[in-house]
Protein backbone atom coordinates (compact mmCIF):
# COMPACT_ATOMS: atom_id res chain seq x y z
CA UNK A 1 0.00 0.00 0.00
CA UNK A 2 3.00 2.30 0.14
CA UNK A 3 3.26 5.47 2.13
CA UNK A 4 -0.32 6.65 1.93
CA UNK A 5 -2.71 4.11 3.39
CA UNK A 6 -0.67 1.74 5.47
CA UNK A 7 1.53 4.21 7.29
CA UNK A 8 -1.07 6.79 8.17
CA UNK A 9 -1.50 7.29 11.89
CA UNK A 10 -4.92 8.46 12.95
CA UNK A 11 -7.02 8.50 16.07
CA UNK A 12 -6.58 9.65 19.66
CA UNK A 13 -5.31 7.32 22.39
CA UNK A 14 -4.94 7.82 26.13
CA UNK A 15 -1.46 6.73 27.18
CA UNK A 16 0.32 6.60 30.52
CA UNK A 17 3.92 7.43 31.31
CA UNK A 18 5.60 5.46 34.07
CA UNK A 19 7.95 7.04 36.63
CA UNK A 20 10.95 6.52 34.33
CA UNK A 21 9.21 8.29 31.44
CA UNK A 22 8.40 5.16 29.46
CA UNK A 23 5.28 5.13 27.34
CA UNK A 24 3.68 2.14 25.64
CA UNK A 25 2.85 2.73 21.98
CA UNK A 26 -0.77 1.56 21.45
CA UNK A 27 -0.68 -1.94 19.97
CA UNK A 28 -2.62 -0.91 16.84
CA UNK A 29 0.40 1.19 15.72
CA UNK A 30 3.24 -1.11 16.72
CA UNK A 31 3.29 -3.34 13.65
CA UNK A 32 3.25 -0.33 11.33
CA UNK A 33 6.15 1.22 13.24
CA UNK A 34 8.09 -2.02 13.08
CA UNK A 35 7.48 -2.35 9.33
CA UNK A 36 8.10 1.32 8.53
CA UNK A 37 11.03 2.04 10.83
CA UNK A 38 12.04 -1.15 12.60
CA UNK A 39 10.64 0.38 15.80
CA UNK A 40 12.86 3.47 15.54
CA UNK A 41 11.18 6.81 16.19
CA UNK A 42 12.34 10.37 16.59
CA UNK A 43 10.69 12.70 19.09
CA UNK A 44 11.02 16.45 18.90
CA UNK A 45 9.20 19.54 20.16
CA UNK A 46 6.42 21.61 18.67
CA UNK A 47 5.57 25.28 19.21
CA UNK A 48 2.28 24.23 20.83
CA UNK A 49 4.25 22.62 23.69
CA UNK A 50 3.55 19.09 22.66
CA UNK A 51 5.94 16.50 21.26
CA UNK A 52 6.02 15.23 17.69
CA UNK A 53 6.86 11.55 17.16
CA UNK A 54 7.97 10.48 13.69
CA UNK A 55 8.99 7.07 12.36
CA UNK A 56 12.73 7.48 11.69
CA UNK A 57 12.54 7.52 7.84
CA UNK A 58 9.83 10.20 7.93
CA UNK A 59 11.85 12.30 10.37
CA UNK A 60 14.95 12.06 8.17
CA UNK A 61 12.91 13.52 5.30
CA UNK A 62 11.74 16.43 7.50
CA UNK A 63 15.25 16.98 8.87
CA UNK A 64 16.68 17.23 5.35
CA UNK A 65 14.12 19.93 4.55
CA UNK A 66 14.83 21.76 7.81
CA UNK A 67 18.58 21.92 7.35
CA UNK A 68 18.11 23.23 3.79
CA UNK A 69 16.13 26.24 5.03
CA UNK A 70 17.89 29.60 4.57
CA UNK A 71 20.18 30.14 7.57
CA UNK A 72 19.64 33.90 7.55
CA UNK A 73 15.89 33.63 7.93
CA UNK A 74 15.03 34.17 11.60
CA UNK A 75 11.94 31.90 11.59
CA UNK A 76 13.87 29.15 9.81
CA UNK A 77 16.70 29.33 12.36
CA UNK A 78 14.20 29.11 15.23
CA UNK A 79 12.54 26.09 13.69
CA UNK A 80 15.91 24.40 13.12
CA UNK A 81 17.09 25.12 16.65
CA UNK A 82 13.94 23.75 18.22
CA UNK A 83 13.09 20.81 16.00
CA UNK A 84 16.59 19.57 15.15
CA UNK A 85 18.01 20.63 18.52
CA UNK A 86 15.49 18.61 20.52
CA UNK A 87 15.30 15.67 18.09
CA UNK A 88 15.87 12.48 20.06
CA UNK A 89 15.95 8.93 18.71
CA UNK A 90 13.64 6.50 20.48
CA UNK A 91 13.82 2.73 20.24
CA UNK A 92 10.67 0.68 20.80
CA UNK A 93 11.50 -2.12 23.26
CA UNK A 94 10.09 -5.66 23.19
CA UNK A 95 7.01 -4.46 25.09
CA UNK A 96 6.28 -1.67 22.59
CA UNK A 97 7.50 1.04 24.95
CA UNK A 98 9.66 4.09 24.25
CA UNK A 99 11.64 6.08 26.82
CA UNK A 100 11.09 9.83 26.69
CA UNK A 101 13.96 11.94 28.02
CA UNK A 102 13.45 14.30 30.96
CA UNK A 103 14.08 17.29 28.61
CA UNK A 104 11.30 16.25 26.25
CA UNK A 105 8.88 15.52 29.10
CA UNK A 106 9.64 18.86 30.75
CA UNK A 107 9.15 20.76 27.50
CA UNK A 108 5.69 19.26 26.93
CA UNK A 109 4.73 19.26 30.63
CA UNK A 110 4.22 15.50 30.48
CA UNK A 111 3.60 13.80 33.78
CA UNK A 112 1.55 10.62 33.93
CA UNK A 113 -1.53 10.93 31.72
CA UNK A 114 -1.01 11.85 28.08
CA UNK A 115 -2.82 11.83 24.76
CA UNK A 116 -1.27 10.39 21.62
CA UNK A 117 -2.89 11.96 18.56
CA UNK A 118 -2.36 10.45 15.10
CA UNK A 119 -1.51 13.13 12.52
CA UNK A 120 -0.93 11.18 9.32
CA UNK A 121 2.84 10.64 9.06
CA UNK A 122 3.46 11.42 12.74
CA UNK A 123 1.96 11.55 16.23
CA UNK A 124 1.50 14.44 18.59
CA UNK A 125 1.98 13.64 22.27
CA UNK A 126 0.23 16.00 24.67
CA UNK A 127 -0.13 16.23 28.41
CA UNK A 128 -3.76 15.08 28.87
CA UNK A 129 -4.90 18.24 30.70
CA UNK A 130 -3.20 20.58 28.23
CA UNK A 131 -4.75 18.63 25.34
CA UNK A 132 -8.27 18.93 26.81
CA UNK A 133 -7.84 22.66 27.39
CA UNK A 134 -6.46 23.34 23.91
CA UNK A 135 -9.04 21.11 22.21
CA UNK A 136 -11.87 22.99 23.94
CA UNK A 137 -10.24 26.29 22.98
CA UNK A 138 -10.03 25.23 19.32
CA UNK A 139 -13.61 23.97 19.31
CA UNK A 140 -14.95 27.25 20.68
CA UNK A 141 -12.64 29.48 18.61
CA UNK A 142 -14.61 32.19 16.81
CA UNK A 143 -12.03 32.18 14.01
CA UNK A 144 -13.59 28.93 12.82
CA UNK A 145 -15.72 30.77 10.25
CA UNK A 146 -13.14 30.12 7.54
CA UNK A 147 -11.92 33.69 7.21
CA UNK A 148 -8.35 32.92 8.17
CA UNK A 149 -7.98 29.68 6.20
CA UNK A 150 -5.30 29.36 3.53
CA UNK A 151 -6.66 29.13 -0.01
CA UNK A 152 -5.80 25.41 -0.21
CA UNK A 153 -8.09 24.70 2.73
CA UNK A 154 -10.98 26.87 1.63
CA UNK A 155 -11.59 24.62 -1.38
CA UNK A 156 -11.38 21.45 0.75
CA UNK A 157 -14.80 20.06 1.53
CA UNK A 158 -14.72 18.18 4.81
N, CA and C atoms as a LAMMPS dump frame, in Angstrom:
ITEM: TIMESTEP
0
ITEM: NUMBER OF ATOMS
474
ITEM: BOX BOUNDS ff ff ff
-5.0000000000000000e+02 5.0000000000000000e+02
-5.0000000000000000e+02 5.0000000000000000e+02
-5.0000000000000000e+02 5.0000000000000000e+02
ITEM: ATOMS id mol type element x y z
1 1 1 N 0.809 -1.213 0
2 1 2 C 0 0 0
3 1 3 C 0.842 1.263 0
4 2 1 N 2.124 1.133 0.213
5 2 2 C 2.996 2.301 0.142
6 2 3 C 2.78 3.26 1.276
7 3 1 N 3.245 4.478 1.054
8 3 2 C 3.261 5.467 2.129
9 3 3 C 1.877 5.92 2.552
10 4 1 N 0.935 5.971 1.622
11 4 2 C -0.316 6.653 1.931
12 4 3 C -1.224 5.927 2.91
13 5 1 N -1.737 4.764 2.525
14 5 2 C -2.708 4.113 3.39
15 5 3 C -2.117 3.46 4.618
16 6 1 N -1.147 2.609 4.405
17 6 2 C -0.666 1.738 5.466
18 6 3 C 0.044 2.474 6.597
19 7 1 N 0.728 3.551 6.267
20 7 2 C 1.531 4.206 7.288
21 7 3 C 0.897 5.455 7.869
22 8 1 N -0.395 5.626 7.599
23 8 2 C -1.067 6.789 8.169
24 8 3 C -1.444 6.491 9.614
25 9 1 N -1.134 7.429 10.479
26 9 2 C -1.504 7.29 11.886
27 9 3 C -2.671 8.216 12.153
28 10 1 N -3.759 7.631 12.647
29 10 2 C -4.922 8.46 12.949
30 10 3 C -5.554 7.979 14.246
31 11 1 N -6.339 8.852 14.83
32 11 2 C -7.024 8.501 16.07
33 11 3 C -6.331 9.066 17.29
34 12 1 N -7.086 9.128 18.385
35 12 2 C -6.577 9.648 19.658
36 12 3 C -6.546 8.505 20.661
37 13 1 N -5.451 8.388 21.393
38 13 2 C -5.309 7.321 22.389
39 13 3 C -4.823 7.905 23.705
40 14 1 N -5.458 7.468 24.794
41 14 2 C -4.938 7.817 26.129
42 14 3 C -3.737 6.926 26.401
43 15 1 N -2.644 7.522 26.83
44 15 2 C -1.464 6.734 27.181
45 15 3 C -0.972 7.187 28.551
46 16 1 N -0.205 6.309 29.189
47 16 2 C 0.317 6.6 30.518
48 16 3 C 1.835 6.541 30.479
49 17 1 N 2.472 7.463 31.17
50 17 2 C 3.924 7.431 31.313
51 17 3 C 4.244 6.872 32.691
52 18 1 N 5.214 5.963 32.753
53 18 2 C 5.604 5.464 34.074
54 18 3 C 6.62 6.426 34.697
55 19 1 N 7.084 6.112 35.895
56 19 2 C 7.947 7.042 36.627
57 19 3 C 9.277 7.285 35.912
58 20 1 N 9.697 6.339 35.068
59 20 2 C 10.954 6.523 34.325
60 20 3 C 10.757 7.3 33.034
61 21 1 N 9.488 7.569 32.683
62 21 2 C 9.213 8.29 31.444
63 21 3 C 8.993 7.374 30.26
64 22 1 N 8.701 6.096 30.542
65 22 2 C 8.399 5.159 29.456
66 22 3 C 6.917 5.216 29.118
67 23 1 N 6.649 5.101 27.816
68 23 2 C 5.282 5.127 27.343
69 23 3 C 5.083 3.971 26.377
70 24 1 N 3.995 3.24 26.558
71 24 2 C 3.683 2.138 25.642
72 24 3 C 2.975 2.701 24.411
73 25 1 N 3.516 2.373 23.244
74 25 2 C 2.846 2.733 21.98
75 25 3 C 1.613 1.825 21.856
76 26 1 N 0.429 2.4 21.599
77 26 2 C -0.766 1.556 21.455
78 26 3 C -0.525 0.431 20.441
79 27 1 N -1.006 -0.759 20.773
80 27 2 C -0.676 -1.937 19.968
81 27 3 C -1.099 -1.79 18.515
82 28 1 N -2.167 -1.017 18.237
83 28 2 C -2.616 -0.91 16.844
84 28 3 C -1.6 -0.198 15.945
85 29 1 N -0.618 0.511 16.532
86 29 2 C 0.395 1.195 15.72
87 29 3 C 1.727 0.439 15.668
88 30 1 N 1.908 -0.503 16.57
89 30 2 C 3.244 -1.112 16.715
90 30 3 C 3.729 -1.794 15.455
91 31 1 N 2.866 -2.589 14.83
92 31 2 C 3.288 -3.34 13.651
93 31 3 C 3.705 -2.391 12.528
94 32 1 N 2.92 -1.315 12.358
95 32 2 C 3.254 -0.329 11.328
96 32 3 C 4.601 0.312 11.598
97 33 1 N 4.868 0.608 12.881
98 33 2 C 6.146 1.224 13.235
99 33 3 C 7.304 0.249 13.048
100 34 1 N 7.05 -1.015 13.306
101 34 2 C 8.088 -2.023 13.078
102 34 3 C 8.363 -2.168 11.586
103 35 1 N 7.306 -2.213 10.779
104 35 2 C 7.48 -2.352 9.328
105 35 3 C 8.119 -1.112 8.712
106 36 1 N 7.653 0.051 9.139
107 36 2 C 8.096 1.318 8.534
108 36 3 C 9.497 1.693 8.979
109 37 1 N 9.808 1.443 10.271
110 37 2 C 11.03 2.039 10.832
111 37 3 C 11.768 1.091 11.759
112 38 1 N 11.388 -0.191 11.724
113 38 2 C 12.042 -1.152 12.604
114 38 3 C 11.928 -0.746 14.074
115 39 1 N 10.849 -0.047 14.412
116 39 2 C 10.639 0.379 15.802
117 39 3 C 11.413 1.624 16.194
118 40 1 N 12.087 2.255 15.229
119 40 2 C 12.865 3.467 15.537
120 40 3 C 12.016 4.705 15.276
121 41 1 N 11.944 5.57 16.282
122 41 2 C 11.18 6.809 16.187
123 41 3 C 12.092 7.974 16.528
124 42 1 N 11.664 9.157 16.147
125 42 2 C 12.343 10.372 16.591
126 42 3 C 11.283 11.263 17.214
127 43 1 N 11.583 11.756 18.417
128 43 2 C 10.692 12.7 19.092
129 43 3 C 11.337 14.067 19.047
130 44 1 N 10.534 15.082 18.82
131 44 2 C 11.017 16.452 18.899
132 44 3 C 9.891 17.338 19.417
133 45 1 N 10.157 18.637 19.529
134 45 2 C 9.197 19.541 20.158
135 45 3 C 8.426 20.326 19.11
136 46 1 N 7.266 20.798 19.525
137 46 2 C 6.42 21.614 18.665
138 46 3 C 6.121 22.921 19.38
139 47 1 N 5.838 23.96 18.609
140 47 2 C 5.568 25.28 19.212
141 47 3 C 4.35 25.282 20.127
142 48 1 N 3.468 24.305 19.962
143 48 2 C 2.277 24.232 20.826
144 48 3 C 2.573 23.534 22.153
145 49 1 N 3.839 23.306 22.452
146 49 2 C 4.251 22.625 23.691
147 49 3 C 3.703 21.207 23.791
148 50 1 N 3.776 20.528 22.658
149 50 2 C 3.546 19.086 22.656
150 50 3 C 4.772 18.479 21.997
151 51 1 N 4.836 17.161 21.956
152 51 2 C 5.938 16.498 21.259
153 51 3 C 5.434 15.949 19.938
154 52 1 N 6.32 15.866 18.967
155 52 2 C 6.02 15.227 17.695
156 52 3 C 6.828 13.942 17.635
157 53 1 N 6.182 12.838 17.287
158 53 2 C 6.861 11.545 17.163
159 53 3 C 6.752 11.072 15.722
160 54 1 N 7.91 10.913 15.085
161 54 2 C 7.974 10.479 13.694
162 54 3 C 8.637 9.111 13.604
163 55 1 N 8.167 8.238 12.697
164 55 2 C 8.99 7.069 12.362
165 55 3 C 10.303 7.616 11.783
166 56 1 N 11.417 6.959 12.079
167 56 2 C 12.726 7.483 11.69
168 56 3 C 12.835 7.909 10.22
169 57 1 N 12.399 7.088 9.24
170 57 2 C 12.545 7.519 7.842
171 57 3 C 11.785 8.809 7.536
172 58 1 N 10.62 8.99 8.154
173 58 2 C 9.828 10.202 7.927
174 58 3 C 10.531 11.407 8.548
175 59 1 N 11.118 11.212 9.731
176 59 2 C 11.848 12.304 10.369
177 59 3 C 13.05 12.71 9.508
178 60 1 N 13.759 11.738 8.966
179 60 2 C 14.952 12.056 8.174
180 60 3 C 14.591 12.942 6.984
181 61 1 N 13.409 12.687 6.404
182 61 2 C 12.911 13.52 5.301
183 61 3 C 12.691 14.956 5.773
184 62 1 N 12.024 15.1 6.927
185 62 2 C 11.743 16.426 7.504
186 62 3 C 13.056 17.135 7.838
187 63 1 N 13.975 16.391 8.444
188 63 2 C 15.247 16.978 8.869
189 63 3 C 16.025 17.517 7.665
190 64 1 N 16.005 16.76 6.569
191 64 2 C 16.682 17.227 5.349
192 64 3 C 16.098 18.56 4.9
193 65 1 N 14.768 18.679 4.947
194 65 2 C 14.117 19.933 4.551
195 65 3 C 14.492 21.056 5.522
196 66 1 N 14.518 20.741 6.804
197 66 2 C 14.829 21.764 7.814
198 66 3 C 16.237 22.322 7.644
199 67 1 N 17.198 21.43 7.436
200 67 2 C 18.58 21.916 7.348
201 67 3 C 18.84 22.668 6.041
202 68 1 N 17.966 22.488 5.051
203 68 2 C 18.113 23.233 3.79
204 68 3 C 17.491 24.62 3.857
205 69 1 N 16.769 24.925 4.921
206 69 2 C 16.134 26.239 5.027
207 69 3 C 17.211 27.323 5.083
208 70 1 N 16.887 28.521 4.588
209 70 2 C 17.89 29.599 4.566
210 70 3 C 18.329 29.994 5.977
211 71 1 N 19.629 29.913 6.225
212 71 2 C 20.176 30.142 7.572
213 71 3 C 19.966 31.576 8.055
214 72 1 N 19.782 32.506 7.136
215 72 2 C 19.637 33.904 7.549
216 72 3 C 18.2 34.271 7.909
217 73 1 N 17.286 33.377 7.597
218 73 2 C 15.888 33.633 7.927
219 73 3 C 15.658 33.31 9.411
220 74 1 N 15.167 34.309 10.146
221 74 2 C 15.032 34.166 11.599
222 74 3 C 14.08 33.037 11.993
223 75 1 N 12.924 32.95 11.289
224 75 2 C 11.941 31.899 11.588
225 75 3 C 12.532 30.518 11.307
226 76 1 N 13.261 30.432 10.191
227 76 2 C 13.866 29.154 9.812
228 76 3 C 14.877 28.718 10.863
229 77 1 N 15.697 29.651 11.338
230 77 2 C 16.7 29.334 12.361
231 77 3 C 16.021 28.846 13.639
232 78 1 N 14.931 29.516 14.019
233 78 2 C 14.205 29.111 15.234
234 78 3 C 13.688 27.696 15.103
235 79 1 N 13.091 27.418 13.944
236 79 2 C 12.541 26.095 13.693
237 79 3 C 13.641 25.034 13.739
238 80 1 N 14.782 25.33 13.099
239 80 2 C 15.909 24.396 13.115
240 80 3 C 16.393 24.162 14.546
241 81 1 N 16.57 25.257 15.286
242 81 2 C 17.089 25.123 16.654
243 81 3 C 16.18 24.253 17.501
244 82 1 N 14.876 24.507 17.407
245 82 2 C 13.938 23.747 18.225
246 82 3 C 13.806 22.309 17.747
247 83 1 N 13.442 22.15 16.476
248 83 2 C 13.094 20.81 15.995
249 83 3 C 14.302 19.896 15.866
250 84 1 N 15.401 20.402 15.297
251 84 2 C 16.589 19.566 15.153
252 84 3 C 17.312 19.477 16.492
253 85 1 N 17.31 20.601 17.229
254 85 2 C 18.008 20.635 18.519
255 85 3 C 17.44 19.657 19.536
256 86 1 N 16.13 19.513 19.552
257 86 2 C 15.488 18.612 20.521
258 86 3 C 15.306 17.192 19.988
259 87 1 N 15.567 16.985 18.702
260 87 2 C 15.296 15.673 18.09
261 87 3 C 16.053 14.569 18.827
262 88 1 N 15.305 13.565 19.262
263 88 2 C 15.867 12.482 20.059
264 88 3 C 15.399 11.152 19.489
265 89 1 N 16.335 10.255 19.229
266 89 2 C 15.951 8.935 18.707
267 89 3 C 15.383 8.072 19.828
268 90 1 N 14.291 7.401 19.533
269 90 2 C 13.641 6.501 20.482
270 90 3 C 13.613 5.107 19.871
271 91 1 N 13.823 4.119 20.701
272 91 2 C 13.815 2.733 20.239
273 91 3 C 12.671 2.015 20.947
274 92 1 N 11.753 1.438 20.181
275 92 2 C 10.668 0.68 20.801
276 92 3 C 11.249 -0.605 21.377
277 93 1 N 10.982 -0.881 22.663
278 93 2 C 11.496 -2.125 23.257
279 93 3 C 10.552 -3.289 22.951
280 94 1 N 10.873 -4.46 23.468
281 94 2 C 10.091 -5.661 23.194
282 94 3 C 8.652 -5.586 23.671
283 95 1 N 8.372 -4.636 24.581
284 95 2 C 7.007 -4.461 25.093
285 95 3 C 6.293 -3.308 24.388
286 96 1 N 6.915 -2.773 23.329
287 96 2 C 6.284 -1.675 22.587
288 96 3 C 6.379 -0.345 23.299
289 97 1 N 7.366 -0.217 24.214
290 97 2 C 7.504 1.044 24.952
291 97 3 C 8.666 1.864 24.404
292 98 1 N 8.548 3.19 24.551
293 98 2 C 9.655 4.093 24.252
294 98 3 C 9.95 4.908 25.508
295 99 1 N 11.211 5.295 25.665
296 99 2 C 11.637 6.078 26.824
297 99 3 C 11.806 7.525 26.395
298 100 1 N 11.023 8.405 27.007
299 100 2 C 11.093 9.831 26.692
300 100 3 C 12.033 10.518 27.676
301 101 1 N 12.971 11.286 27.153
302 101 2 C 13.955 11.941 28.015
303 101 3 C 13.282 12.973 28.921
304 102 1 N 13.941 13.289 30.011
305 102 2 C 13.451 14.299 30.957
306 102 3 C 13.236 15.64 30.239
307 103 1 N 14.184 16.004 29.326
308 103 2 C 14.078 17.288 28.608
309 103 3 C 12.804 17.353 27.774
310 104 1 N 12.51 16.267 27.074
311 104 2 C 11.297 16.249 26.252
312 104 3 C 10.048 16.301 27.127
313 105 1 N 10.06 15.531 28.219
314 105 2 C 8.881 15.522 29.104
315 105 3 C 8.666 16.882 29.738
316 106 1 N 9.763 17.528 30.149
317 106 2 C 9.645 18.86 30.753
318 106 3 C 9.095 19.871 29.76
319 107 1 N 9.595 19.82 28.523
320 107 2 C 9.148 20.763 27.495
321 107 3 C 7.637 20.682 27.312
322 108 1 N 7.115 19.46 27.223
323 108 2 C 5.689 19.261 26.931
324 108 3 C 4.845 19.167 28.198
325 109 1 N 5.473 19.339 29.371
326 109 2 C 4.727 19.263 30.631
327 109 3 C 4.112 17.897 30.862
328 110 1 N 4.777 16.847 30.37
329 110 2 C 4.222 15.495 30.485
330 110 3 C 4.497 14.922 31.861
331 111 1 N 3.435 14.412 32.484
332 111 2 C 3.601 13.798 33.783
333 111 3 C 3.219 12.331 33.696
334 112 1 N 1.964 12.019 33.935
335 112 2 C 1.546 10.62 33.928
336 112 3 C 0.561 10.329 32.792
337 113 1 N -0.494 11.145 32.727
338 113 2 C -1.533 10.927 31.716
339 113 3 C -1.248 11.773 30.488
340 114 1 N -1.276 11.131 29.324
341 114 2 C -1.01 11.852 28.084
342 114 3 C -1.976 11.397 26.999
343 115 1 N -2.009 12.169 25.933
344 115 2 C -2.823 11.83 24.762
345 115 3 C -1.908 11.725 23.561
346 116 1 N -2.035 10.612 22.835
347 116 2 C -1.274 10.389 21.615
348 116 3 C -2.244 10.588 20.454
349 117 1 N -1.963 11.579 19.617
350 117 2 C -2.889 11.96 18.563
351 117 3 C -2.256 11.665 17.207
352 118 1 N -2.863 10.761 16.438
353 118 2 C -2.358 10.453 15.103
354 118 3 C -2.535 11.637 14.177
355 119 1 N -1.475 11.977 13.43
356 119 2 C -1.51 13.125 12.519
357 119 3 C -0.953 12.739 11.15
358 120 1 N -1.385 11.588 10.645
359 120 2 C -0.928 11.18 9.322
360 120 3 C 0.423 10.494 9.387
361 121 1 N 1.495 11.244 9.088
362 121 2 C 2.838 10.641 9.057
363 121 3 C 3.528 10.709 10.413
364 122 1 N 2.839 11.261 11.424
365 122 2 C 3.46 11.421 12.743
366 122 3 C 2.39 11.385 13.82
367 123 1 N 2.852 11.414 15.074
368 123 2 C 1.961 11.548 16.226
369 123 3 C 2.271 12.846 16.94
370 124 1 N 1.266 13.395 17.597
371 124 2 C 1.498 14.444 18.586
372 124 3 C 1.28 13.802 19.946
373 125 1 N 2.129 14.148 20.907
374 125 2 C 1.983 13.645 22.27
375 125 3 C 1.783 14.842 23.181
376 126 1 N 0.633 14.871 23.831
377 126 2 C 0.228 15.999 24.674
378 126 3 C 0.034 15.541 26.11
379 127 1 N 0.338 16.418 27.05
380 127 2 C -0.127 16.227 28.412
381 127 3 C -1.654 16.207 28.333
382 128 1 N -2.305 15.268 29.023
383 128 2 C -3.758 15.076 28.873
384 128 3 C -4.546 16.337 29.224
385 129 1 N -4.166 17.033 30.308
386 129 2 C -4.904 18.239 30.701
387 129 3 C -4.715 19.366 29.688
388 130 1 N -3.471 19.525 29.218
389 130 2 C -3.204 20.576 28.23
390 130 3 C -3.976 20.283 26.945
391 131 1 N -4.012 19.005 26.548
392 131 2 C -4.755 18.626 25.34
393 131 3 C -6.233 18.989 25.481
394 132 1 N -6.836 18.646 26.614
395 132 2 C -8.266 18.935 26.815
396 132 3 C -8.533 20.431 26.74
397 133 1 N -7.658 21.205 27.378
398 133 2 C -7.842 22.664 27.388
399 133 3 C -7.711 23.233 25.976
400 134 1 N -6.678 22.815 25.259
401 134 2 C -6.455 23.342 23.908
402 134 3 C -7.563 22.888 22.952
403 135 1 N -7.967 21.633 23.071
404 135 2 C -9.036 21.114 22.215
405 135 3 C -10.306 21.941 22.406
406 136 1 N -10.662 22.207 23.663
407 136 2 C -11.87 22.986 23.937
408 136 3 C -11.737 24.401 23.39
409 137 1 N -10.529 24.959 23.506
410 137 2 C -10.239 26.292 22.98
411 137 3 C -10.45 26.308 21.464
412 138 1 N -9.894 25.297 20.771
413 138 2 C -10.029 25.235 19.317
414 138 3 C -11.486 25.049 18.904
415 139 1 N -12.213 24.234 19.66
416 139 2 C -13.609 23.973 19.313
417 139 3 C -14.468 25.22 19.475
418 140 1 N -14.121 26.068 20.436
419 140 2 C -14.95 27.25 20.681
420 140 3 C -14.39 28.491 19.993
421 141 1 N -13.294 28.33 19.243
422 141 2 C -12.641 29.478 18.605
423 141 3 C -13.564 30.136 17.59
424 142 1 N -13.744 31.457 17.737
425 142 2 C -14.606 32.188 16.812
426 142 3 C -13.993 32.328 15.427
427 143 1 N -12.687 32.102 15.312
428 143 2 C -12.034 32.185 14.007
429 143 3 C -12.388 31.007 13.114
430 144 1 N -13.263 30.148 13.58
431 144 2 C -13.594 28.934 12.825
432 144 3 C -14.585 29.203 11.699
433 145 1 N -14.777 30.477 11.328
434 145 2 C -15.723 30.774 10.252
435 145 3 C -15.071 30.713 8.88
436 146 1 N -13.8 30.301 8.831
437 146 2 C -13.144 30.115 7.539
438 146 3 C -12.434 31.35 7.026
439 147 1 N -12.519 32.464 7.737
440 147 2 C -11.924 33.694 7.21
441 147 3 C -10.402 33.664 7.216
442 148 1 N -9.8 32.901 8.118
443 148 2 C -8.345 32.92 8.17
444 148 3 C -7.732 31.635 7.597
445 149 1 N -8.494 30.919 6.777
446 149 2 C -7.984 29.685 6.197
447 149 3 C -7.146 29.979 4.962
448 150 1 N -6.038 29.235 4.789
449 150 2 C -5.302 29.365 3.535
450 150 3 C -6.156 28.901 2.363
451 151 1 N -5.864 29.427 1.187
452 151 2 C -6.664 29.128 -0.011
453 151 3 C -6.816 27.629 -0.234
454 152 1 N -5.737 26.856 0.026
455 152 2 C -5.8 25.41 -0.212
456 152 3 C -6.879 24.762 0.632
457 153 1 N -7.111 25.305 1.835
458 153 2 C -8.092 24.697 2.728
459 153 3 C -9.497 25.142 2.413
460 154 1 N -9.641 26.354 1.887
461 154 2 C -10.982 26.865 1.628
462 154 3 C -11.705 26.014 0.587
463 155 1 N -10.953 25.399 -0.328
464 155 2 C -11.593 24.617 -1.38
465 155 3 C -11.786 23.159 -0.939
466 156 1 N -11.307 22.822 0.267
467 156 2 C -11.385 21.449 0.747
468 156 3 C -12.743 21.239 1.402
469 157 1 N -13.521 20.313 0.868
470 157 2 C -14.8 20.064 1.527
471 157 3 C -14.614 18.915 2.492
472 158 1 N -14.84 19.194 3.774
473 158 2 C -14.72 18.177 4.808
474 158 3 C -16.097 17.679 5.109
